[in-house]
Amino acid sequence: MSDRHRVTIESVAFGGKGIARVDGKVLFVAGAVTGDELEVEITEAKPRYAEARIAQVITPSPIRRNSPCPVSDQCGGCDWQDIPYDIQLQWKQQFVTSALSRIGKMEGVNIDPIMGSIDESEYRNRIFVRGRVLESGRINLGYFARGTHDLVPTSRCAIAASPLNQVIQTLSQATLSGIPAQRFRLEMQEIAPHASGQKRVTLTVLPESPEHLASLAPLFAYLRKPQVFGPDLEVAWTDSIMEQPKAPFQLFERDLEIAFHTAPGLFQQVNVAMNHQLRRLVLQYVQLKNPRRLLDVFCGSGNLSLPAANAGVHYVEGIEDNGRAIDCARFNAETTGIKNAQFLAGDATAHLWKCAKKGERFDLVVTDPPRQGMYEGIIPLKKIGPPSMIYVSCDPTTLARDLGSLCKNEYKVVRVQPLDFFPHTYHVETVVFLERLPTTP
């Protein structure tokens, strides 16, 4: 293929790239959307497809609008700030539909209309920003431009919760003396506010290397200064990433009569309002099936299993390889008074094999794996053979792969519900309900 081509983008692929065709070959174009007329440059050619970048915008797509974020055309954080939200939802619905059909080879599956995010902006309760200390002592905070290590400074992130933006804005206006020019990362997490309404955050500083930690002392002193971000925002904890394992658990939220806690560095769903929807979808199915024994694979700190235990499931077991998350799950159970849940630290696939070899039976299995899915755990899961399963996924491609394996004569999909946890990005959450097929005599 030649290096440059004039194309019209036909559709958008999961991953956020526009799709065009040249002489029958598929081009994936970063930053492009349906309807864009572009001149593109090939960056990587493969036998069946090619990657390309936008060299020139000839005519922008008619669906594009003015972006509410002034740096969205530079920042690598969001994909579609300039695309109407209803169109984003259509694309995400198609991502799930296409993956189940193309990868999972599943036809006639009932896929419910996607549940859009309750909040389209300021929905993320946790972000990582890049920081740069200038020679003047001023601080730039922002994100890298897509595919580069070039910092795009900003004083506000359109998808970050307002307390996190309060931190960004204040730090961007600060000048610190006695600190050398350097780069760092800052993890910010919003946690439950005080009863008075005062908002709370935790802040973790990640230096370029451990050798740079001492030189960041003026930054730590600034972050720990009382009311540095105003009287309505408290920093509940701040330190370096090396101190995260010692950080105390903090109340993250209360939902379904459960006190959910977290700690700096622990994974929690970043869209709280949509996570509430997910919890209720899962709990509704749990109550419908009324299992006596439930296994939660990749349980984290008990996000989905604690509500099931609190709703009367006789025995709930959670497995997760992150020991700190297990400690938090146990703390959540103890704080709420839940005594019928056991949380175990260990490899999920190994635990499934252990259960299968011991002949353990569960009436319902819930699994919420990381992005790579749980392909290695499919065989022991089928050997356990629960009558019902709930599969929660953040990647429709690995979800479709795993469902394709699960549904070979053993299980059927009874419902698929996409949810949008991540407006203005290509990411989509999906919850799938499965039932075991009756065995033939």
C-alpha positions in Angstrom: 0.0 0.0 0.0 1.1 3.6 -0.6 1.6 5.7 2.5 -1.3 8.2 2.0 -4.9 7.7 1.1 -8.1 9.8 1.0 -10.8 7.9 2.9 -14.3 8.3 4.4 -14.8 6.7 7.8 -17.6 4.0 7.6 -17.9 3.1 11.3 -16.2 3.0 14.6 -14.5 -0.1 16.2 -14.3 -1.1 19.8 -11.0 0.5 20.8 -12.3 3.9 19.5 -10.7 3.9 16.0 -12.5 4.7 12.8 -12.8 2.1 10.1 -12.2 2.8 6.4 -11.4 0.6 3.5 -8.8 1.0 0.7 -8.8 -1.6 -2.1 -10.7 -4.0 0.1 -8.2 -3.7 3.0 -9.5 -2.4 6.4 -7.8 0.7 7.9 -8.1 1.5 11.5 -7.7 5.3 12.0 -7.0 6.7 15.4 -9.2 9.7 16.4 -11.6 9.2 13.5 -15.4 8.8 13.6 -18.1 7.8 11.2 -18.5 10.4 8.4 -15.1 12.0 8.6 -13.4 12.6 5.2 -9.7 12.4 5.8 -6.3 12.1 4.3 -4.6 9.4 6.3 -1.1 8.1 6.5 -0.3 4.4 7.1 1.7 3.8 10.3 1.7 0.0 10.3 0.7 -2.4 7.6 -0.4 -6.0 8.4 -1.5 -8.7 5.9 -5.2 -8.2 6.6 -5.4 -4.7 7.9 -3.4 -1.5 8.5 -3.2 1.2 11.2 -3.3 4.8 10.1 -3.2 8.3 11.5 -5.0 11.4 10.4 -2.7 13.5 8.2 -5.4 16.0 7.2 -9.1 16.5 8.0 -10.8 17.3 4.6 -14.3 17.4 5.9 -15.2 16.7 9.6 -18.1 14.3 10.2 -21.5 16.1 10.5 -22.1 14.4 13.8 -19.2 16.3 15.4 -20.1 19.1 17.8 -18.1 21.7 19.7 -16.3 19.9 22.6 -17.1 21.1 26.1 -13.4 20.3 27.0 -10.9 22.8 25.7 -8.1 20.2 25.4 -10.0 17.1 24.2 -8.4 17.4 20.7 -5.0 17.1 22.3 -5.5 15.0 25.5 -5.3 11.2 25.3 -7.9 10.7 28.0 -11.3 10.8 26.2 -12.2 9.6 22.7 -15.5 11.4 22.0 -16.0 14.6 23.9 -17.2 16.2 20.6 -19.7 13.4 19.8 -23.4 13.6 21.0 -24.0 11.1 23.8 -26.9 9.3 22.2 -24.6 8.4 19.2 -21.9 7.2 21.7 -24.5 4.8 23.2 -25.4 3.5 19.8 -21.8 2.6 19.0 -21.3 0.9 22.4 -24.5 -1.2 21.8 -23.0 -2.2 18.5 -19.7 -3.1 20.1 -21.4 -5.7 22.3 -23.7 -7.0 19.5 -20.9 -7.3 17.1 -18.5 -9.1 19.5 -21.1 -11.7 20.5 -21.9 -12.4 16.9 -18.4 -12.2 15.3 -16.2 -13.6 18.1 -18.6 -15.6 20.2 -20.5 -17.0 17.2 -23.7 -16.4 19.1 -26.9 -15.6 17.2 -30.3 -14.7 18.4 -29.1 -13.6 21.8 -31.3 -11.1 23.6 -29.3 -7.9 24.2 -31.2 -5.2 26.1 -30.8 -1.5 25.2 -27.7 -0.1 26.8 -28.2 1.8 30.1 -26.7 5.2 29.7 -24.7 6.9 32.4 -26.7 8.9 34.9 -23.9 11.6 34.7 -22.3 12.4 31.4 -19.6 14.6 32.9 -17.7 14.7 36.3 -18.5 11.0 36.8 -15.1 9.6 37.6 -14.3 9.4 41.3 -10.7 8.3 40.7 -8.1 9.6 38.3 -4.4 9.5 37.6 -2.9 12.7 36.3 0.6 13.5 35.2 2.5 16.2 36.9 5.4 18.3 35.9 7.3 20.7 38.3 8.7 23.6 36.3 12.0 25.4 37.2 9.9 28.3 38.5 8.2 26.0 41.0 4.9 26.1 39.2 3.1 22.8 38.6 1.5 21.5 35.4 -1.1 18.8 35.8 -2.8 16.9 32.9 -2.6 13.9 30.7 -0.3 12.7 28.0 -1.3 13.4 24.4 -2.5 10.1 22.8 0.4 7.8 21.9 3.1 10.2 23.3 4.7 11.3 26.5 3.9 14.9 25.8 2.0 16.5 28.7 -1.2 18.3 27.9 -1.7 20.7 30.9 -5.2 21.5 32.1 -6.9 23.1 35.1 -10.0 20.9 34.8 -10.8 17.4 33.6 -14.3 17.2 32.2 -15.0 13.7 33.4 -13.4 14.0 36.9 -15.6 14.5 40.0 -15.7 18.1 41.2 -13.5 17.6 44.3 -10.7 16.1 42.1 -11.0 19.2 39.8 -10.7 21.3 42.9 -7.4 19.7 43.6 -6.2 20.1 40.0 -7.1 23.8 39.9 -5.5 24.6 43.2 -2.3 22.8 42.4 -2.1 24.4 38.9 -2.1 27.8 40.6 0.5 26.9 43.2 4.2 27.9 43.2 6.5 25.7 45.4 9.9 26.8 46.5 12.8 24.4 47.0 11.6 21.7 44.6 13.7 20.8 41.5 12.1 20.4 38.1 10.8 16.9 37.6 7.9 14.7 36.6 5.5 12.7 38.9 2.1 11.1 38.9 -0.8 11.9 41.2 -3.6 9.4 42.0 -6.7 11.1 43.3 -9.7 9.3 44.9 -12.9 10.8 46.1 -14.3 9.1 49.2 -17.4 9.5 51.3 -18.0 13.0 52.6 -18.3 13.9 56.3 -21.8 14.1 57.8 -21.4 17.9 57.6 -21.1 17.6 53.8 -17.4 18.4 53.7 -15.9 16.5 50.7 -12.9 14.2 51.2 -10.2 12.9 48.9 -7.1 10.7 49.2 -3.9 11.7 47.3 -1.0 9.4 46.3 2.2 10.8 44.8 4.1 8.5 42.4 7.7 9.9 41.9 9.6 9.2 38.7 11.8 6.9 40.8 12.3 6.2 44.5 15.4 8.5 44.3 13.2 11.4 43.5 11.0 11.0 46.6 13.1 13.2 49.0 13.1 16.1 46.5 9.3 16.1 46.5 9.2 17.0 50.2 7.8 20.6 49.5 4.9 19.0 47.5 4.0 16.8 50.4 4.2 19.7 52.8 1.8 21.7 50.6 -0.7 18.8 50.2 -0.7 18.3 54.0 -1.3 22.0 54.8 -4.7 22.4 56.5 -7.5 23.6 54.2 -5.0 23.9 51.3 -7.9 23.2 48.9 -10.5 25.3 50.8 -12.7 24.7 53.8 -15.1 22.4 52.0 -12.5 19.8 51.0 -10.4 17.6 53.3 -7.4 15.5 52.3 -8.1 12.4 54.3 -4.7 10.8 53.4 -1.7 11.8 51.3 1.6 10.1 50.9 3.8 8.4 48.4 2.9 5.1 46.6 5.5 3.4 48.8 3.3 4.1 51.8 0.0 2.9 50.3 0.1 -0.5 51.9 0.0 1.2 55.3 -2.9 3.5 54.5 -6.0 3.0 56.6 -9.3 1.9 55.2 -11.6 4.9 54.5 -15.4 4.8 54.0 -16.0 4.9 50.3 -19.8 4.9 50.3 -22.9 3.4 51.9 -25.3 1.5 49.6 -27.8 -1.3 50.1 -27.3 -1.0 53.8 -23.6 -1.8 53.5 -20.6 0.3 54.4 -18.2 0.0 51.5 -14.6 1.0 52.3 -11.5 1.5 50.2 -7.9 2.4 50.6 -5.5 4.3 48.3 -4.5 2.1 45.3 -7.5 -0.3 45.7 -9.7 -0.8 42.6 -13.2 0.5 42.9 -15.7 1.2 40.0 -15.1 4.8 39.0 -18.7 5.6 38.2 -20.6 5.2 41.6 -24.1 5.9 40.2 -23.7 3.3 37.5 -22.2 0.8 39.9 -25.4 1.1 41.9 -27.3 0.1 38.8 -24.9 -2.9 38.3 -25.3 -4.0 42.0 -29.1 -3.9 41.7 -29.1 -5.9 38.4 -26.9 -8.6 40.0 -28.9 -8.6 43.2 -32.2 -8.9 41.4 -31.0 -12.0 39.6 -29.6 -13.4 42.8 -32.9 -13.0 44.5 -34.7 -14.5 41.5 -32.5 -17.7 41.7 -32.4 -17.7 45.5 -29.1 -19.6 45.7 -28.0 -21.3 48.9 -24.3 -21.2 48.0 -22.8 -18.4 45.9 -19.2 -18.0 44.6 -17.8 -14.6 43.6 -14.8 -15.0 41.3 -12.5 -11.9 41.2 -14.5 -10.5 44.1 -12.4 -7.4 44.8 -13.5 -5.8 48.1 -16.9 -7.4 47.9 -18.6 -5.0 45.5 -21.2 -7.7 44.3 -20.9 -10.4 46.8 -21.6 -8.4 50.0 -25.1 -7.3 48.8 -25.9 -11.0 48.1 -24.7 -12.0 51.5 -26.7 -9.2 53.1 -29.8 -10.2 51.2 -29.9 -13.7 52.8 -27.8 -16.0 50.7 -26.8 -18.8 53.1 -23.1 -18.9 52.2 -21.1 -16.5 50.0 -17.5 -17.2 49.1 -15.2 -14.6 47.3 -11.8 -15.2 45.7 -9.4 -12.5 44.7 -5.6 -12.4 44.1 -5.2 -8.9 45.6 -4.7 -9.6 49.3 -5.3 -5.9 50.2 -8.7 -6.1 48.5 -9.6 -9.2 50.5 -8.6 -7.4 53.7 -11.0 -4.7 52.7 -13.8 -7.1 51.8 -13.4 -8.7 55.3 -13.4 -5.2 56.9 -16.6 -4.3 55.0 -18.3 -7.5 56.1 -17.2 -7.0 59.7 -18.3 -3.3 59.8 -21.7 -4.2 58.3 -22.2 -7.2 60.5 -22.2 -9.8 57.7 -21.2 -13.2 59.0 -22.1 -15.5 56.1 -19.4 -14.4 53.7 -15.9 -15.8 53.5 -13.2 -14.0 51.4 -10.1 -15.8 50.3 -6.9 -14.4 48.8 -5.5 -16.4 45.9 -5.4 -17.1 42.2 -9.0 -17.3 40.8 -8.3 -20.1 38.3 -6.4 -22.2 40.8 -9.3 -21.8 43.2 -11.8 -22.9 40.6 -9.7 -26.0 39.9 -9.5 -26.7 43.7 -13.3 -26.4 44.0 -13.8 -28.6 41.0 -11.5 -31.4 42.2 -13.0 -31.3 45.7 -16.5 -31.6 44.1 -17.7 -28.4 45.7 -21.0 -27.1 44.3 -22.4 -23.6 44.1 -25.9 -22.7 43.0 -24.7 -19.4 41.5 -21.3 -18.1 40.3 -20.7 -14.4 39.8 -17.5 -13.4 38.0 -16.2 -9.9 37.3 -12.7 -10.6 35.7 -10.2 -8.0 34.6 -10.0 -6.9 31.0 -8.3 -10.1 29.8 -11.3 -12.2 30.8 -11.2 -15.6 32.4 -10.5 -18.0 29.6 -8.2 -20.2 31.7 -10.9 -20.6 34.3 -13.7 -21.7 31.9 -12.9 -25.4 32.1 -12.9 -25.7 35.9 -15.9 -23.5 36.0 -17.8 -25.8 33.7 -16.7 -28.8 35.9 -18.2 -27.1 38.9 -21.3 -26.7 36.8 -23.4 -24.0 38.7 -27.0 -23.9 37.6 -26.8 -20.1 37.1 -24.0 -17.6 36.4 -23.5 -13.9 36.1 -20.6 -12.7 34.0 -19.7 -9.0 34.4 -17.2 -7.7 31.8 -15.5 -4.5 30.8 -14.3 -5.8 27.5 -16.9 -7.2 25.0 -14.2 -9.0 23.0 -12.9 -11.2 25.8 -16.5 -11.6 27.1 -17.6 -12.9 23.7 -14.7 -15.3 23.6 -15.5 -16.7 27.0 -19.2 -16.9 26.4 -18.5 -18.8 23.1 -16.7 -21.4 25.2 -19.3 -21.5 28.0 -22.2 -21.9 25.7 -21.0 -24.9 23.8 -23.7 -27.4 24.8 -23.5 -26.4 28.6 -25.0 -23.0 29.1 -27.4 -20.6 27.4 -27.4 -16.8 27.7 -30.8 -15.6 29.0 -30.0 -11.8 29.1 -27.3 -9.4 28.2 -27.4 -5.9 29.6 -24.8 -3.3 28.5 -24.1 -0.4 30.8 -22.2 2.8 30.1 -19.8 3.4 33.0 -17.4 5.6 30.9 -19.1 8.4 28.8 -16.9 9.9 26.1 -14.7 6.8 25.9 -15.1 3.6 23.9 -15.3 1.5 27.1 -18.5 -0.4 27.9 -19.5 -2.6 30.8 -21.8 -5.6 30.2 -23.6 -8.0 32.6 -24.6 -11.4 31.2 -27.0 -13.8 32.9 -26.5 -17.5 32.0 -28.4 -20.7 32.9 -27.1 -24.3 32.5 -28.8 -26.4 29.8 -30.6 -29.5 31.0 -28.5 -32.6 30.7 -29.7 -35.3 28.3 -30.2 -38.7 29.8 
